[in-house]
Amino acid sequence: MGTTYVNARVQKHRDALRRAGLRPVQIWVPDTRRPDFAQECRRQCLLVAQADSADTAMQQFMEDGLADMDGWTE
């Protein structure tokens, strides 16, 4: 298989997606290979946990949502 064939196949697939009304997007995500990744995750999680514990309205909302799940099946 040559590069030309692969490029044509990829282009055909992209064209079909565009005809279906989709468009390509590029997103940037954190690099999980960085040495400080786990430390930064922990720092952000602690900040979120602190904010959540201080927000009693949100806590009540979450508890109400969980109560509504009684009887649901997966």
Distance bins in CASP14 RR format, pairs under 12 A and 6 or more apart:
PFRMAT RR
TARGET T0000
AUTHOR 0000-0000-0000
RMODE 2
METHOD distances of the structure
MODEL  1
1 7 0 0 0 0 0 1 0 0 0 0 0
1 8 0 0 0 0 0 1 0 0 0 0 0
1 9 0 0 0 0 1 0 0 0 0 0 0
2 8 0 0 0 0 1 0 0 0 0 0 0
2 9 0 0 0 0 0 1 0 0 0 0 0
3 9 0 0 0 0 0 1 0 0 0 0 0
3 10 0 0 0 0 0 1 0 0 0 0 0
4 10 0 0 0 0 0 1 0 0 0 0 0
4 11 0 0 0 0 0 1 0 0 0 0 0
5 11 0 0 0 0 0 1 0 0 0 0 0
5 12 0 0 0 0 0 1 0 0 0 0 0
6 12 0 0 0 0 0 1 0 0 0 0 0
6 13 0 0 0 0 0 1 0 0 0 0 0
7 13 0 0 0 0 0 1 0 0 0 0 0
7 14 0 0 0 0 0 1 0 0 0 0 0
8 14 0 0 0 0 0 1 0 0 0 0 0
8 15 0 0 0 0 0 1 0 0 0 0 0
9 15 0 0 0 0 0 1 0 0 0 0 0
9 16 0 0 0 0 0 1 0 0 0 0 0
10 16 0 0 0 0 0 1 0 0 0 0 0
10 17 0 0 0 0 0 1 0 0 0 0 0
10 24 0 0 0 0 0 1 0 0 0 0 0
11 17 0 0 0 0 0 1 0 0 0 0 0
11 18 0 0 0 0 0 1 0 0 0 0 0
11 24 0 0 0 0 0 1 0 0 0 0 0
12 18 0 0 0 0 0 1 0 0 0 0 0
12 19 0 0 0 0 0 1 0 0 0 0 0
13 19 0 0 0 0 0 1 0 0 0 0 0
13 20 0 0 0 0 0 1 0 0 0 0 0
13 22 0 0 0 0 0 1 0 0 0 0 0
13 24 0 0 0 0 0 1 0 0 0 0 0
14 20 0 0 0 0 0 1 0 0 0 0 0
14 21 0 0 0 0 0 1 0 0 0 0 0
14 22 0 0 0 0 1 0 0 0 0 0 0
14 23 0 0 0 0 1 0 0 0 0 0 0
14 24 1 0 0 1 0 0 0 0 0 0 0
15 21 0 0 0 0 0 1 0 0 0 0 0
15 22 0 0 0 0 0 1 0 0 0 0 0
15 23 0 0 0 0 0 1 0 0 0 0 0
15 24 0 0 0 0 0 1 0 0 0 0 0
16 22 0 0 0 0 1 0 0 0 0 0 0
17 23 0 0 0 0 1 0 0 0 0 0 0
17 24 1 0 0 1 0 0 0 0 0 0 0
17 25 0 0 0 0 0 1 0 0 0 0 0
18 24 0 0 0 0 1 0 0 0 0 0 0
29 37 0 0 0 0 0 1 0 0 0 0 0
30 36 0 0 0 0 0 1 0 0 0 0 0
30 37 1 0 0 1 0 0 0 0 0 0 0
30 38 0 0 0 0 0 1 0 0 0 0 0
30 40 1 0 0 1 0 0 0 0 0 0 0
30 41 0 0 0 0 1 0 0 0 0 0 0
30 44 0 0 0 0 1 0 0 0 0 0 0
31 37 1 0 0 1 0 0 0 0 0 0 0
31 40 0 0 0 0 0 1 0 0 0 0 0
31 41 0 0 0 0 0 1 0 0 0 0 0
32 38 0 0 0 0 1 0 0 0 0 0 0
32 40 0 0 0 0 0 1 0 0 0 0 0
32 41 0 0 0 0 1 0 0 0 0 0 0
34 40 0 0 0 0 1 0 0 0 0 0 0
34 41 0 0 0 0 0 1 0 0 0 0 0
36 42 0 0 0 0 0 1 0 0 0 0 0
36 43 0 0 0 0 1 0 0 0 0 0 0
36 44 0 0 0 0 0 1 0 0 0 0 0
37 43 0 0 0 0 0 1 0 0 0 0 0
37 44 0 0 0 0 0 1 0 0 0 0 0
38 44 0 0 0 0 0 1 0 0 0 0 0
38 45 0 0 0 0 0 1 0 0 0 0 0
39 45 0 0 0 0 0 1 0 0 0 0 0
39 46 0 0 0 0 0 1 0 0 0 0 0
40 46 0 0 0 0 0 1 0 0 0 0 0
40 47 0 0 0 0 0 1 0 0 0 0 0
41 47 0 0 0 0 0 1 0 0 0 0 0
41 48 0 0 0 0 0 1 0 0 0 0 0
42 48 0 0 0 0 0 1 0 0 0 0 0
42 49 0 0 0 0 0 1 0 0 0 0 0
43 49 0 0 0 0 0 1 0 0 0 0 0
43 50 0 0 0 0 0 1 0 0 0 0 0
44 50 0 0 0 0 0 1 0 0 0 0 0
44 51 0 0 0 0 0 1 0 0 0 0 0
45 51 0 0 0 0 0 1 0 0 0 0 0
45 52 0 0 0 0 0 1 0 0 0 0 0
46 52 0 0 0 0 0 1 0 0 0 0 0
46 53 0 0 0 0 0 1 0 0 0 0 0
47 53 0 0 0 0 0 1 0 0 0 0 0
47 54 0 0 0 0 0 1 0 0 0 0 0
48 54 0 0 0 0 0 1 0 0 0 0 0
48 55 0 0 0 0 0 1 0 0 0 0 0
48 58 0 0 0 0 0 1 0 0 0 0 0
49 55 0 0 0 0 0 1 0 0 0 0 0
49 59 0 0 0 0 0 1 0 0 0 0 0
51 58 0 0 0 0 1 0 0 0 0 0 0
51 59 0 0 0 0 0 1 0 0 0 0 0
52 58 1 0 0 1 0 0 0 0 0 0 0
52 59 1 0 0 1 0 0 0 0 0 0 0
52 60 0 0 0 0 0 1 0 0 0 0 0
52 61 0 0 0 0 0 1 0 0 0 0 0
52 62 0 0 0 0 1 0 0 0 0 0 0
53 59 1 0 0 1 0 0 0 0 0 0 0
53 62 0 0 0 0 0 1 0 0 0 0 0
55 61 0 0 0 0 1 0 0 0 0 0 0
55 62 0 0 0 0 1 0 0 0 0 0 0
56 62 0 0 0 0 0 1 0 0 0 0 0
56 63 0 0 0 0 0 1 0 0 0 0 0
57 63 0 0 0 0 0 1 0 0 0 0 0
57 64 0 0 0 0 0 1 0 0 0 0 0
58 64 0 0 0 0 0 1 0 0 0 0 0
58 65 0 0 0 0 0 1 0 0 0 0 0
59 65 0 0 0 0 0 1 0 0 0 0 0
59 66 0 0 0 0 0 1 0 0 0 0 0
60 66 0 0 0 0 0 1 0 0 0 0 0
60 67 0 0 0 0 0 1 0 0 0 0 0
61 67 0 0 0 0 0 1 0 0 0 0 0
61 68 0 0 0 0 0 1 0 0 0 0 0
62 68 0 0 0 0 0 1 0 0 0 0 0
62 69 0 0 0 0 0 1 0 0 0 0 0
63 69 0 0 0 0 0 1 0 0 0 0 0
64 70 0 0 0 0 0 1 0 0 0 0 0
65 72 0 0 0 0 0 1 0 0 0 0 0
66 72 0 0 0 0 0 1 0 0 0 0 0
END
